[in-house]
Amino acid sequence: MQYQRSSQLFTEAQKVLPGGVNSPVRAFKAVGGTPLFIKEAKGAYMIDEDDTHFLDYINSWGPMILGHAFPPVIEAITQTAKKGTSFGTPTELETLLASLAVSMVPNIDKIRFVNSGTEACMSAIRLARGYTRKDKIIKFSGCYHGHSDSFLIQAGSGAVTFGTPNSPGVTQGTAKDTLLAEFNNINSVKALINSNKNEIACIILEPVAGNMGCIPPKDGFLQSLRDLCNENNILLLFDEVMTGFRLAKGGAQELYNINADIVMFGKVIGGGLPVGAFAARAEIMDYLAPEGPVYQAGTLSGNPLAMAAGLAMLTHLNNHPGIYQSLDEKGAYLKKGIKKVLSQNKIPHTINRVGSMLSVHFSEKPVTNFKTATNAAKGSMFKKFFHGMLNNKIYIAPSAFETWFLSDALSYQDIDKTIEVVKKTAKDLL
Ligand SMILES: *Cc1c(COP(=O)(O)O)cnc(C)c1O
């Protein structure tokens, strides 16, 4: 029976793990029901503990751009593990992955590896503050940069799914240094800069927002931010934890031809192991300890298994740049198919897409920022849609504020199947 064993496992998990999970969005709280316990995954599919095969559009929330259990990645991890799992010393693998990443991404000379996207963003703003000797940062409502205190001010992703945009435990002292602007609204940024003259260290954003659904930057928005930063001696930080190595080899910087000052990575760069990273030109990166005064460290940073997995992943992407074109075409095909079916069934909708990131919003109004994303998520349509898809073995993220991720393992047959299921599901939505 579908979900039976997952349901039992969830009951057990809740006794020893808060909410039964180690990361909130996994718990299905926003949509109700039992989270799937997965025992195995291969290519575009995941198999749950009840032996049901699901077509996966979450892809571990982004990393699995080549599909699950990609053989070169598994081989690299296996071979590396046989030689030991951690030494706490430099290894050649770190330099190999760093050199490759630096060669793929524009405008960076050096990179520091950490263990998660959260750590990357948290460390990057410390570096920006140390380098500029200024304290305040500007972030955008609905952008998610991990769960570090400074960012839990109207954050996207799980933080908004559960209606606690400002978490208890974040002090007033920390919160006052995070200024909030509106995504795609350059005037909201100008106003903050004008009222905080010479106090702003950096502007941090997801160049393509992916944690309030997928929201592309409007034409000229990123360039205007770049100009404002140049004029006001502010660093521009691109959080490419989601977009890095996904939208293009060089991420959003390459796609939109805009240089950021510090870029953060996670997800794809670790090939499915816990890796984050931040990178910049040498003059900024050399401000980090042990070269410079800004402290940052990690016992397991640059872990050999994680570096080997990332190296295998990025090597494949670097050698097969056609993957980005192919993902973009699959994304366009999926969007067109869903759009047609929803239109035929008179379901109000807006579908946003950039390359292999896509989100379906149940509203006719354009979704361009946090406010419009939140308005589109009102009502119960997403919940019904989610369960309709899941009951037909298509696994999308259990929140209206998450993006669908396509992987290279996804076939056109899989996409056609998805569109068929959307058709079936759409009939019961109104
Ligand atoms: C996932 C994500 C993070 C946080 O990364 P973790 O590895 O979950 O800590 C930060 N920024 C963005 C844009 C993300 O999508």
The ligand as an SDF file (V2000), in Angstrom:
LIG
                    3D

 15 15  0  0  0  0  0  0  0  0999 V2000
   19.7750   26.0340   -0.3870 C   0  0  0  0  0  0  0  0  0  0  0  0
   20.1770   27.4420   -0.3650 C   0  0  0  0  0  0  0  0  0  0  0  0
   20.9830   27.9610    0.6550 C   0  0  0  0  0  0  0  0  0  0  0  0
   21.3610   27.1810    1.8680 C   0  0  0  0  0  0  0  0  0  0  0  0
   22.1590   26.0820    1.5700 O   0  0  0  0  0  0  0  0  0  0  0  0
   22.2520   24.8880    2.6590 P   0  0  0  0  0  0  0  0  0  0  0  0
   23.2430   23.9500    2.0560 O   0  0  0  0  0  0  0  0  0  0  0  0
   20.8590   24.3260    2.7580 O   0  0  0  0  0  0  0  0  0  0  0  0
   22.7030   25.4670    3.9260 O   0  0  0  0  0  0  0  0  0  0  0  0
   21.4250   29.2590    0.5350 C   0  0  0  0  0  0  0  0  0  0  0  0
   21.0760   30.0200   -0.5260 N   0  0  0  0  0  0  0  0  0  0  0  0
   20.2890   29.5590   -1.5120 C   0  0  0  0  0  0  0  0  0  0  0  0
   19.9630   30.4270   -2.6620 C   0  0  0  0  0  0  0  0  0  0  0  0
   19.7930   28.2600   -1.4590 C   0  0  0  0  0  0  0  0  0  0  0  0
   18.9800   27.8420   -2.4240 O   0  0  0  0  0  0  0  0  0  0  0  0
  1  2  1  0
  2  3  1  0
  2 14  2  0
  3  4  1  0
  3 10  2  0
  4  5  1  0
  5  6  1  0
  6  7  2  0
  6  8  1  0
  6  9  1  0
 10 11  1  0
 11 12  2  0
 12 13  1  0
 12 14  1  0
 14 15  1  0
M  END
$$$$
